[in-house]
């Protein structure tokens, strides 16, 4: 029987038994359910990463507000660009195709590719968690333009790295066929 994942939530015991009977009779149906669970796991991971980006954007907005209140306009344009880049990256990650293919999908995602996806996801999660912690301290440097410039350069580098990671992840999914 396929793993008891998101698909099975809210399903009555009677319905679950009927599905199990179908799994025993119809070859490949159990694998289909496992793949659907993999799709849902992929979506959950990407939504978590997107939520971390939202948290980072709030930290950037806090810096922008502090700079505005302090009358410091130099650097606001850079913060706005970083904020928009985070928006774009968040949306791309959140709304990209699921990580496992259906039977008739043009590009098949097999176990090896799924494993590669999870490797990229783990790398992205580690980077996001580290940068998210770092973002909390950026607002402390509003009155120190040199330090703030250094911090914003780190954010820009982080976004560059995440864009590359996500592009590589997308390549695994599409196999270069976009």
N, C-alpha and C positions, 0 to 999 in steps of 0.2 A: 504494500500500500504506500502511496506517496506520503511524504512528510506532512504532518499536521501544521500547515502554515496558514497564512492569511486567508487563503481560499476557504478553509474549513471553519473560520470564525463565523458564528451565528447560524451555522447549519445544524438542523435538528439531528438527533441520533438516527431517526428513521431515514431521513434523506441521506445521511452519511452511509448507512448500510446499503442503500440502493446504489449509491455511487461506487461503493466498494465492489458490489456485484458486477456493475458495468466494467470496472477495472479488470476483474477476473475474466470477463467474457471478451472484451474488445482489446485486441493487442495494441499497445502503444498509448492507450488512454491515460494510464498512470503516469507515463513519462510526460504527457502533455500537461497534466496537473502540476507535476514537479517543475516544469518549465514556467508555467504561469506563476508559481510561487517565486521562482527566481526573478521573474520580471518585477514582481511586487517588492522583493528585497532590494533590487536595484533602484527602484523608484524611491523607497524609503531612505536609502543611503544618500541619494542625490538631493532629496528634500532636506535632509539633515545638514548637508554641506551648504545648501542655499540658505537655511536658517542662520548658520554661522556667518555667512556673508551679510545678512540683514543686521546681525549684531555688530559687525565691523562697520557697516554703514552708519549705524547709530553713533558709534564712537567718532567717526569722521564728522558727522553732523554736529556733535558736541564741540569739536575743535573749531568748526566753522562758526558756530554761535559764539564761542568764547573770543575768537578773533574779531568778529564783528562788534561785540560788546566792548572790546578793548580798543576798537578803532584801527585795528591792524588789517589792512586790506591786501597787503602784499602776501601772495601765496594762496589767496582764496580761489583764484582761478585753477591752480594746480590741485587743490583739494576737490574742487568741483569735477575736474577731469578724472581724478582717481575714483570719486564717488560714482561717476557714470560708467567707468570701466568695471567697477565692482557690480553695478547693476546689470550690465550686459553679460558678464561672466555668470552671475547668479541665475539670470534668466535662461541662459544657454544650458547650464547644468540642470536646472530644475525641469525644463521643458523638453529636453532632448529625448530621443527615442529610448524605449526600454532596452535593457541590456541583454535580453534573450530573444531569439527569434521564434516566430510561430512557424507552422509547417509550410505555409505558402509565402513567407517573406523572401524577398529576392536575395538577401545576404543572410546566411545561416550563422548563428552564434553557437558554437559547440563548446564542450567543457573546457578545452584549452583556452579558447578566447574568453570564456566566462572567468576563468582563473586569472587571466591577464587583466580583465576589467577590475576584478576585486583587488589586484595588486595596485592598480592605479588609484582605485577608491581609497585604499589604505594610505597610500602616499598623500593623496589630496586631503584626507581627514587629518593626518599628522600635521601637514603644513597649515591647514586652516585652524586647527586648535592652537598651534604655536603662535600664529599671527594674531588670532583673536585675543589671546592673553596679552600680547604685546600692545595691541591697540588701546587697551585701557589706560596706558601711561602716556599716550601721545598728547592728550589735552594738558598734561603737566608742563609741556614745553611751548605753550602759546606765546609766552613772553620772551622766549629765547629763540630768535629766528634761525640761528645756525643749527641748533639742536633739532628744531622743528623741520628744517630742510633735510637734515640727516634722516629723521624718522620717516618723512614722506618719501624719501628715496628708497627706504627699506620697504615701504608699502608698495611702491611702484615695482620694485624687483619681485616682491611676493606675487603681485598680479601677473607679471610677465611669466614667472615660473608656473603659476596655476594655469595660465592660458596654454602654455606648452604641454603641461601634463594632460589637460583636458583634450587638446588636439590629438595627442598620442592615444588617449583613451578612445576618442571618436574613431580614429583610424582602425583600432581593433574591431570596433563594432561594424564599421562600413567596409572595411578591407579596401579602403581607397575608392569606393564606389559611392560618391555623393551626388 
